[in-house]
């Protein structure tokens, strides 16, 4: 009985391997170049795009399966065989009509999100500048009021600022006002 199970398992595995091989072959067959033609030097050219207009129809070896050949219009008693040689009678690749609607919508959403982020960042910067401006104006008023200005030193002790330190601090405050109060 164990031998019978082993044989059925082996045959099942062979069928599975063959199925996988067929699936791989089917998937890779669509990867091949769709167009083949001979160029002006007689060399074969393989491409996924149609040949240039200067390549005659007789030099095209292989076309993709889904390309529809347009009907050539004949005017004034022209020979239909002559119409085959016209470039307009050559098969054409399907034209792309534009970007996918969902792709365009997604791009617009991303652009709108970026614009919203930039606007929020600009508003944050503007608010910070307005706060700096208000603090600088208040500090300037305090320094210009006169009197003694006390400032803590590096040790945390309170020191009275001399006239040079007050003038230096007023220049710094004025720089802040010039940059942030516009």
C-alpha positions in Angstrom: 0.0 0.0 0.0 2.8 2.4 0.8 4.3 1.8 -2.7 1.0 2.7 -4.3 0.8 6.0 -2.4 4.4 6.8 -3.3 3.6 6.2 -7.0 0.5 8.4 -7.0 2.4 11.1 -5.1 5.2 10.9 -7.7 2.8 11.1 -10.6 1.1 14.0 -8.9 4.4 15.9 -8.5 5.3 15.3 -12.2 1.9 16.7 -13.3 2.5 19.7 -11.0 5.9 20.3 -12.4 4.6 20.2 -16.0 1.8 22.6 -15.1 4.3 25.0 -13.5 6.5 24.8 -16.6 3.6 25.4 -18.9 2.6 28.5 -16.8 6.1 29.9 -17.0 6.3 29.3 -20.7 2.9 31.1 -21.2 4.0 34.0 -19.1 7.3 34.5 -20.9 5.8 34.2 -24.4 4.2 37.7 -24.0 7.7 39.1 -23.2 8.9 38.6 -26.7 9.4 41.7 -29.0 6.2 42.3 -30.9 7.6 44.0 -34.0 10.3 42.6 -36.3 11.6 44.3 -39.4 14.6 44.7 -41.7 16.3 48.0 -41.5 18.0 49.8 -44.5 21.2 47.7 -44.0 19.2 44.4 -44.0 19.6 43.7 -40.3 16.7 42.4 -38.2 15.3 44.8 -35.7 13.2 43.7 -32.7 11.1 46.2 -30.9 7.9 46.7 -28.9 7.2 49.8 -30.9 6.2 50.0 -34.6 9.0 50.6 -37.1 9.8 54.2 -38.4 7.8 55.5 -41.3 10.7 55.0 -43.7 10.5 51.2 -43.4 8.4 49.8 -46.2 5.6 47.3 -45.5 7.4 44.5 -47.2 10.3 44.8 -44.8 8.1 44.2 -41.7 8.6 40.6 -40.7 6.3 40.3 -37.6 3.5 42.5 -36.2 1.8 42.2 -32.8 -1.3 40.2 -32.8 -3.6 43.0 -31.6 -2.7 45.6 -34.2 -5.5 46.4 -36.6 -4.5 47.4 -40.1 -6.5 50.5 -41.2 -8.5 50.3 -44.4 -6.7 52.2 -47.2 -8.9 54.7 -49.0 -8.6 54.8 -52.7 -9.3 58.0 -54.5 -9.7 58.7 -58.2 -9.4 55.2 -59.5 -6.1 54.5 -57.8 -4.9 50.9 -57.6 -5.6 49.3 -54.2 -2.2 47.6 -54.4 -0.5 51.0 -54.6 -2.4 52.0 -51.4 -0.6 49.2 -49.5 2.7 50.9 -50.0 1.5 54.2 -48.5 2.6 54.8 -44.9 -1.0 55.5 -43.8 -1.9 51.9 -44.9 0.7 50.4 -42.6 -0.5 48.8 -39.4 -0.3 51.1 -36.4 0.2 50.4 -32.8 -2.7 51.3 -30.5 -2.5 54.9 -29.5 -2.4 55.9 -25.9 -5.2 58.4 -25.4 -3.7 59.9 -22.3 -3.1 59.0 -18.7 -5.3 56.8 -16.7 -8.1 58.8 -15.0 -7.3 57.2 -11.6 -3.6 58.1 -12.1 -4.6 61.7 -12.8 -6.8 61.8 -9.8 -4.1 60.4 -7.6 -1.6 62.9 -8.9 -4.0 65.7 -8.2 -4.6 64.4 -4.7 -0.9 64.2 -4.0 -0.4 67.7 -5.3 -3.2 69.0 -3.2 -1.8 67.3 -0.1 1.7 68.8 -0.8 0.1 72.2 -1.2 -1.7 71.8 2.1 1.5 70.8 3.9 3.4 73.8 2.4 0.6 76.1 3.4 0.5 74.7 7.0 4.3 75.0 7.2 4.1 78.7 6.0 1.4 79.4 8.6 3.5 77.8 11.3 6.5 80.0 10.4 4.3 83.1 10.1 2.9 82.4 13.6 6.4 81.9 15.0 7.6 85.2 13.5 4.5 87.0 14.9 5.3 85.6 18.4 8.9 86.6 18.1 7.9 90.1 17.0 5.5 90.5 19.9 8.2 89.4 22.4 10.8 91.6 20.8 8.5 94.7 20.9 7.7 94.0 24.6 11.4 93.6 25.4 12.2 96.8 23.6 9.6 98.7 25.6 11.0 97.3 28.8 14.6 98.2 27.9 13.6 101.7 26.7 11.6 102.5 29.8 14.8 103.0 31.7 15.6 101.9 35.2 17.7 99.0 36.2 17.6 95.8 34.2 18.4 92.6 36.1 19.5 89.5 34.3 20.7 86.1 35.7 24.3 85.2 35.0 25.7 81.7 34.3 25.7 80.8 38.0 22.0 81.8 38.3 22.9 84.9 40.3 21.1 88.2 39.5 23.3 90.9 37.9 22.4 94.5 37.0 23.1 95.2 33.3 25.4 98.2 32.6 24.7 100.7 29.8 26.9 98.8 27.3 25.0 95.5 27.9 21.6 97.3 27.6 22.7 98.9 24.3 23.9 95.5 23.0 20.6 93.9 24.0 18.6 96.7 22.3 20.6 96.2 19.1 19.8 92.4 19.2 16.1 93.1 19.9 16.0 95.6 17.0 17.5 93.0 14.7 14.7 90.5 15.7 12.1 93.3 15.1 13.6 94.1 11.7 13.6 90.4 10.6 10.2 89.3 12.1 8.0 92.4 12.2 7.4 93.0 8.5 
